[in-house]
Amino acid sequence: MDTAAATGLTFRDATDADVDALVALIESAYRGDSSRTGWTTEADILEGQRTDPDGVLAVIKASGSRVLTVERDGAVVACCQLEHRGDHAYFGMFAVSPALQGGGLGKVIIAEAERHAHETWGVAEMHMTVISAREDLIAWYERRGYRRTGKMTPFPYGDERFGIPQRDDLQFELLVKPLAQPAQ
């Protein structure tokens, strides 16, 4: 799968009307038994919610932010957040339907997100944070060109909006990738 066209995907900005579908997608990819169908589950390290309608709507409405919504045959199958932060863009809230994980969609989607951030905002880097205990997920991002920085930020223990931790060593690590420079 090399291009969005080859995969039958369409990309668009999320609207208020997408909030419920996006929350359901994100929850299904990361929490509960449904998330175990895919490989990106956090169900063994976090219970409770991953996000909520207010959180998704806030990202959709935020200045310099967008939620890239990915559809196939009219159904929302993936999403990601892109936020312009000066000289870089932040990539977050990445979710692919568990039933479609492992088939190459993630690679196509992240490449489109990087292309969009670089072309729209002229940023030279993409940043993201990943729970450092998620070695398999970090390895996937490393294969896409992201590098670990060793810069850690604490997990928001006690704030159930982000889930209920099942272990006491959770933290986020910053991953960074330089984006392609335009040909001269």
Summary of the structure (lengths in Angstrom):
residues: 184
radius of gyration: 15.7
end to end distance: 28.0
largest distance: 50.3
contacts: 556
relative contact order: 0.17
helix: 35%
strand: 33%
